[in-house]
Amino acid sequence: MAYLEDNDEIDELVTRAQSGDSAALDQLLARVEPLVKRRVAKFLPYAADAEEAAQDALLLVATKLNSFAGNGSFLGWVTVVASNSARSTYRTLKRRSQEQAAEIVPENLDPRTTSVIAGSRIDLMEALEAMEAKSPQLVQPFVMRDIGSLPYDEIADTLGLPLGTVKAQIHTARAFMRGALAEKLG
């Protein structure tokens, strides 16, 4: 992860970009693009869908950069933006799929577009939607920790919550997800 190792350089690019330096914004987006693509790919099973979500996330980073107030790290903020973009893309794709339900189901499914990995990611997205409906406050900490791999203290800083609260929320979210995913398997 050499492209993200120098946090001071990232912070400098953020400051310059927030003050209107378009070259700094371009450099910043180029530096975070691989992180964004990895984050959205953890949610979305198909490369084209992940690419759409990544582009949406990068656009949000560019247009909402001034809303980053320095709570937690910039890369943590980008992780939240990318995760939310992937979840939004998933909901849009799901809604489109339901609106345009195929009248004819293909006789032979293409193995390139159906896989265990895709199924497990879809199960993850469905479980996240269920958790969001029941306990929305658990989603962000869970996504940041278990999908975004952010440290607990950074999550607490980013969300403006006590560390103990974040750990408790993640524990509760993991229990919810275990139950929701076990229900899908069983």
Backbone hydrogen bonds in HBPLUS format (Angstrom, degrees):
<---DONOR---> <-ACCEPTOR-->    atom                        ^
c    i                          cat <-CA-CA->   ^        H-A-AA   ^      H-
h    n   atom  resd res      DA  || num        DHA   H-A  angle D-A-AA Bond
n    s   type  num  typ     dist DA aas  dist angle  dist       angle   num
A0004-LEU N   A0001-MET O   2.99 MM   3  5.65 164.2  2.02 120.5 125.6     1
A0005-GLU N   A0002-ALA O   3.43 MM   3  5.19 164.7  2.45 100.3 104.6     2
A0010-ILE N   A0006-ASP O   3.08 MM   4  6.45 158.1  2.12 150.2 156.8     3
A0011-ASP N   A0007-ASN O   2.81 MM   4  6.00 165.7  1.83 151.6 155.5     4
A0012-GLU N   A0008-ASP O   2.91 MM   4  6.13 150.8  2.00 142.7 150.9     5
A0013-LEU N   A0009-GLU O   2.90 MM   4  6.17 158.9  1.94 149.9 155.4     6
A0014-VAL N   A0010-ILE O   2.88 MM   4  6.17 156.6  1.93 154.1 161.0     7
A0015-THR N   A0011-ASP O   2.97 MM   4  6.21 164.4  2.00 148.7 152.4     8
A0016-ARG N   A0012-GLU O   2.91 MM   4  6.15 166.4  1.93 153.8 157.5     9
A0017-ALA N   A0013-LEU O   2.79 MM   4  5.89 161.7  1.82 149.1 155.0    10
A0018-GLN N   A0014-VAL O   2.80 MM   4  5.96 157.9  1.85 152.5 158.7    11
A0019-SER N   A0015-THR O   3.15 MM   4  6.36 132.8  2.39 137.3 148.8    12
A0019-SER N   A0016-ARG O   3.13 MM   3  5.18 132.7  2.36  95.0 108.0    13
A0021-ASP N   A0016-ARG O   3.06 MM   5  5.48 162.4  2.10 146.8 142.4    14
A0020-GLY N   A0017-ALA O   3.01 MM   3  5.19 161.4  2.05 108.8 112.7    15
A0025-LEU N   A0021-ASP O   3.08 MM   4  6.43 151.6  2.17 146.2 154.6    16
A0026-ASP N   A0022-SER O   2.97 MM   4  6.22 158.7  2.02 146.4 151.4    17
A0027-GLN N   A0023-ALA O   3.00 MM   4  6.26 160.1  2.04 147.0 152.3    18
A0028-LEU N   A0024-ALA O   2.82 MM   4  5.98 159.6  1.86 149.0 155.2    19
A0029-LEU N   A0025-LEU O   2.90 MM   4  6.10 165.3  1.92 154.7 157.9    20
A0030-ALA N   A0026-ASP O   3.02 MM   4  6.20 156.1  2.08 145.4 152.2    21
A0031-ARG N   A0027-GLN O   2.95 MM   4  6.20 145.9  2.06 145.2 154.7    22
A0031-ARG N   A0028-LEU O   3.11 MM   3  5.08 119.5  2.50  92.7 107.7    23
A0032-VAL N   A0028-LEU O   3.02 MM   4  6.31 149.7  2.11 151.1 158.8    24
A0033-GLU N   A0029-LEU O   2.95 MM   4  5.83 133.2  2.18 144.9 155.3    25
A0035-LEU N   A0032-VAL O   3.06 MM   3  5.30 116.4  2.48 106.6 121.9    26
A0036-VAL N   A0032-VAL O   2.96 MM   4  6.22 163.9  1.98 162.3 167.6    27
A0037-LYS N   A0033-GLU O   2.91 MM   4  6.13 165.6  1.93 159.0 162.4    28
A0038-ARG N   A0034-PRO O   3.01 MM   4  6.20 155.9  2.06 144.9 151.1    29
A0039-ARG N   A0035-LEU O   2.97 MM   4  6.19 160.0  2.01 151.9 157.5    30
A0040-VAL N   A0036-VAL O   3.01 MM   4  6.25 171.0  2.02 160.8 161.8    31
A0041-ALA N   A0037-LYS O   3.07 MM   4  6.05 148.4  2.17 139.4 148.3    32
A0042-LYS N   A0039-ARG O   3.18 MM   3  5.43 143.2  2.33 101.2 111.4    33
A0043-PHE N   A0040-VAL O   3.03 MM   3  5.39 150.4  2.12 107.0 115.9    34
A0044-LEU N   A0040-VAL O   3.05 MM   4  6.28 165.5  2.07 159.4 163.2    35
A0049-ASP N   A0046-TYR O   3.11 MM   3  5.39 118.8  2.50 103.6 118.0    36
A0050-ALA N   A0046-TYR O   2.96 MM   4  6.26 161.3  1.99 157.2 163.3    37
A0051-GLU N   A0047-ALA O   2.82 MM   4  6.02 153.7  1.89 150.2 157.8    38
A0052-GLU N   A0048-ALA O   3.03 MM   4  6.24 154.9  2.10 141.6 147.9    39
A0053-ALA N   A0049-ASP O   3.01 MM   4  6.30 161.6  2.04 150.0 154.6    40
A0054-ALA N   A0050-ALA O   2.83 MM   4  6.03 153.9  1.90 147.1 155.0    41
A0055-GLN N   A0051-GLU O   2.94 MM   4  6.16 160.7  1.98 151.3 155.5    42
A0056-ASP N   A0052-GLU O   3.00 MM   4  6.26 158.1  2.05 147.0 153.4    43
A0057-ALA N   A0053-ALA O   2.85 MM   4  6.06 156.5  1.90 147.7 154.5    44
A0058-LEU N   A0054-ALA O   2.88 MM   4  6.12 162.3  1.91 152.8 157.1    45
A0059-LEU N   A0055-GLN O   2.96 MM   4  6.12 154.8  2.03 145.7 152.7    46
A0060-LEU N   A0056-ASP O   2.93 MM   4  6.22 153.5  2.00 145.6 153.1    47
A0061-VAL N   A0057-ALA O   2.83 MM   4  6.15 156.3  1.89 151.8 158.6    48
A0062-ALA N   A0058-LEU O   2.97 MM   4  6.19 161.3  2.00 146.1 150.8    49
A0063-THR N   A0059-LEU O   2.87 MM   4  6.10 160.9  1.91 151.0 156.4    50
A0064-LYS N   A0060-LEU O   2.74 MM   4  5.52 149.3  1.83 149.0 155.8    51
A0067-SER N   A0064-LYS O   2.79 MM   3  5.39 155.0  1.86 118.9 127.5    52
A0068-PHE N   A0065-LEU O   3.04 MM   3  5.54 161.0  2.08 113.6 119.7    53
A0077-TRP N   A0073-SER O   3.10 MM   4  6.43 152.2  2.18 142.8 150.0    54
A0078-VAL N   A0074-PHE O   2.85 MM   4  6.20 154.6  1.92 150.6 158.0    55
A0079-THR N   A0075-LEU O   2.95 MM   4  6.12 149.5  2.05 138.1 146.2    56
A0080-VAL N   A0076-GLY O   3.07 MM   4  6.40 152.6  2.15 145.7 152.1    57
A0081-VAL N   A0077-TRP O   2.97 MM   4  6.29 163.0  2.00 152.2 156.7    58
A0082-ALA N   A0078-VAL O   2.83 MM   4  6.02 165.7  1.85 154.8 158.6    59
A0083-SER N   A0079-THR O   2.90 MM   4  6.01 161.9  1.93 147.3 152.7    60
A0084-ASN N   A0080-VAL O   2.90 MM   4  6.04 165.8  1.92 153.0 157.1    61
A0085-SER N   A0081-VAL O   2.91 MM   4  6.05 151.5  1.99 144.6 153.1    62
A0086-ALA N   A0082-ALA O   2.94 MM   4  6.18 157.1  2.00 149.1 154.7    63
A0087-ARG N   A0083-SER O   3.00 MM   4  6.24 160.2  2.04 149.5 154.9    64
A0088-SER N   A0084-ASN O   2.88 MM   4  6.03 152.5  1.95 144.6 152.5    65
A0089-THR N   A0085-SER O   2.87 MM   4  6.07 158.5  1.91 148.9 154.7    66
A0090-TYR N   A0086-ALA O   2.94 MM   4  6.14 156.3  1.99 145.5 152.2    67
A0091-ARG N   A0087-ARG O   3.01 MM   4  6.27 160.3  2.05 145.6 150.3    68
A0092-THR N   A0088-SER O   2.95 MM   4  6.21 156.9  2.01 148.9 155.4    69
A0093-LEU N   A0089-THR O   2.86 MM   4  6.09 163.0  1.89 153.4 157.9    70
A0094-LYS N   A0090-TYR O   2.84 MM   4  6.04 157.4  1.90 152.2 158.9    71
A0095-ARG N   A0091-ARG O   2.91 MM   4  6.08 160.1  1.95 146.2 151.6    72
A0096-ARG N   A0092-THR O   2.88 MM   4  6.11 164.6  1.90 152.7 157.1    73
A0097-SER N   A0093-LEU O   2.90 MM   4  6.01 156.7  1.95 144.4 151.2    74
A0098-GLN N   A0094-LYS O   3.00 MM   4  6.25 153.0  2.07 146.8 153.6    75
A0099-GLU N   A0095-ARG O   2.90 MM   4  6.15 149.9  1.99 148.4 157.3    76
A0100-GLN N   A0096-ARG O   2.88 MM   4  6.00 149.1  1.97 149.9 157.8    77
A0113-THR N   A0110-ASP O   2.99 MM   3  5.63 155.2  2.05 118.1 125.2    78
A0119-GLY N   A0115-SER O   2.97 MM   4  6.18 161.0  2.00 144.1 149.9    79
A0120-SER N   A0116-VAL O   2.84 MM   4  6.07 155.2  1.90 149.8 156.4    80
A0121-ARG N   A0117-ILE O   2.94 MM   4  6.21 153.1  2.02 151.2 158.5    81
A0122-ILE N   A0118-ALA O   2.93 MM   4  6.17 156.2  1.99 150.3 157.1    82
A0123-ASP N   A0119-GLY O   2.88 MM   4  6.11 156.5  1.94 146.4 153.2    83
A0124-LEU N   A0120-SER O   2.92 MM   4  6.12 150.4  2.01 139.6 147.6    84
A0125-MET N   A0121-ARG O   2.91 MM   4  6.21 159.4  1.95 149.6 154.4    85
A0126-GLU N   A0122-ILE O   2.89 MM   4  6.15 159.2  1.93 152.9 158.6    86
A0127-ALA N   A0123-ASP O   2.89 MM   4  6.09 158.0  1.93 148.4 154.7    87
A0128-LEU N   A0124-LEU O   2.85 MM   4  6.11 154.6  1.91 150.2 157.7    88
A0129-GLU N   A0125-MET O   2.93 MM   4  6.19 153.5  2.00 145.5 152.6    89
A0130-ALA N   A0126-GLU O   2.95 MM   4  6.25 155.1  2.02 146.8 153.6    90
A0131-MET N   A0127-ALA O   2.89 MM   4  6.14 156.6  1.94 148.1 154.7    91
A0132-GLU N   A0128-LEU O   2.82 MM   4  6.02 155.1  1.88 147.2 154.6    92
A0133-ALA N   A0129-GLU O   2.98 MM   4  6.22 148.3  2.08 144.2 152.2    93
A0134-LYS N   A0130-ALA O   3.07 MM   4  6.32 149.6  2.17 143.9 151.9    94
A0135-SER N   A0131-MET O   2.62 MM   4  5.48 162.9  1.65 155.9 161.9    95
A0138-LEU N   A0135-SER O   3.01 MM   3  5.83 166.7  2.03 127.9 132.1    96
A0139-VAL N   A0136-PRO O   3.24 MM   3  5.63 150.9  2.33 110.3 117.6    97
A0142-PHE N   A0138-LEU O   3.22 MM   4  6.20 159.6  2.26 147.2 153.5    98
A0143-VAL N   A0139-VAL O   2.85 MM   4  6.01 170.5  1.86 165.6 168.1    99
A0144-MET N   A0140-GLN O   2.90 MM   4  6.00 167.4  1.91 157.8 161.7   100
A0145-ARG N   A0141-PRO O   3.00 MM   4  6.11 152.8  2.08 145.3 152.0   101
A0146-ASP N   A0142-PHE O   2.78 MM   4  5.71 152.1  1.86 156.1 162.5   102
A0147-ILE N   A0143-VAL O   3.10 MM   4  5.00 142.7  2.25 121.1 130.4   103
A0148-GLY N   A0143-VAL O   2.71 MM   5  6.02 147.1  1.82 158.8 167.7   104
A0150-LEU N   A0144-MET O   2.92 MM   6  5.73 171.5  1.93 152.3 152.0   105
A0149-SER N   A0145-ARG O   3.02 MM   4  4.67 127.6  2.31 108.9 117.4   106
A0154-GLU N   A0151-PRO O   3.12 MM   3  5.43 122.4  2.46 104.6 118.4   107
A0155-ILE N   A0151-PRO O   3.07 MM   4  6.41 154.7  2.13 154.0 161.9   108
A0156-ALA N   A0152-TYR O   2.91 MM   4  6.22 161.1  1.95 155.1 160.1   109
A0157-ASP N   A0153-ASP O   2.99 MM   4  6.22 158.0  2.04 143.3 149.0   110
A0158-THR N   A0154-GLU O   2.84 MM   4  6.00 166.6  1.86 150.1 154.1   111
A0159-LEU N   A0155-ILE O   2.89 MM   4  6.01 163.5  1.91 154.5 158.5   112
A0160-GLY N   A0156-ALA O   2.81 MM   4  5.64 119.0  2.19 136.4 151.2   113
A0161-LEU N   A0156-ALA O   2.98 MM   5  4.92 148.9  2.08 138.0 144.2   114
A0160-GLY N   A0157-ASP O   3.27 MM   3  5.03 140.5  2.44  91.6 102.8   115
A0165-THR N   A0162-PRO O   3.08 MM   3  5.30 121.5  2.44 102.0 116.3   116
A0166-VAL N   A0162-PRO O   3.11 MM   4  6.50 158.8  2.16 154.9 160.7   117
A0167-LYS N   A0163-LEU O   2.99 MM   4  6.27 164.7  2.01 155.4 159.1   118
A0168-ALA N   A0164-GLY O   2.96 MM   4  6.12 157.4  2.02 144.1 150.6   119
A0169-GLN N   A0165-THR O   2.85 MM   4  6.06 160.4  1.88 152.0 157.6   120
A0170-ILE N   A0166-VAL O   2.94 MM   4  6.15 160.5  1.98 153.0 157.9   121
A0171-HIS N   A0167-LYS O   2.96 MM   4  6.13 157.2  2.01 145.7 152.3   122
A0172-THR N   A0168-ALA O   2.94 MM   4  6.16 163.2  1.96 151.8 156.1   123
A0173-ALA N   A0169-GLN O   2.81 MM   4  5.98 157.4  1.86 147.6 154.7   124
A0174-ARG N   A0170-ILE O   2.87 MM   4  6.03 157.4  1.92 148.8 154.3   125
A0175-ALA N   A0171-HIS O   3.12 MM   4  6.39 156.2  2.18 145.6 151.7   126
A0176-PHE N   A0172-THR O   2.99 MM   4  6.28 157.6  2.04 148.0 154.3   127
A0177-MET N   A0173-ALA O   2.85 MM   4  6.10 165.1  1.87 154.6 158.4   128
A0178-ARG N   A0174-ARG O   2.85 MM   4  6.04 160.6  1.89 150.0 155.3   129
A0179-GLY N   A0175-ALA O   3.11 MM   4  6.32 163.6  2.14 147.8 151.6   130
A0180-ALA N   A0176-PHE O   2.87 MM   4  6.14 162.8  1.90 154.8 160.1   131
A0181-LEU N   A0177-MET O   2.81 MM   4  5.87 166.0  1.83 154.8 158.4   132
A0182-ALA N   A0178-ARG O   2.86 MM   4  5.88 151.4  1.94 142.9 151.6   133
A0183-GLU N   A0179-GLY O   3.01 MM   4  6.09 149.4  2.11 142.3 150.0   134
A0184-LYS N   A0180-ALA O   3.29 MM   4  6.58 144.5  2.43 135.7 144.0   135
A0185-LEU N   A0181-LEU O   3.08 MM   4  6.39 149.1  2.18 144.8 152.8   136
A0186-GLY N   A0182-ALA O   2.81 MM   4  5.85 148.5  1.91 149.3 158.1   137
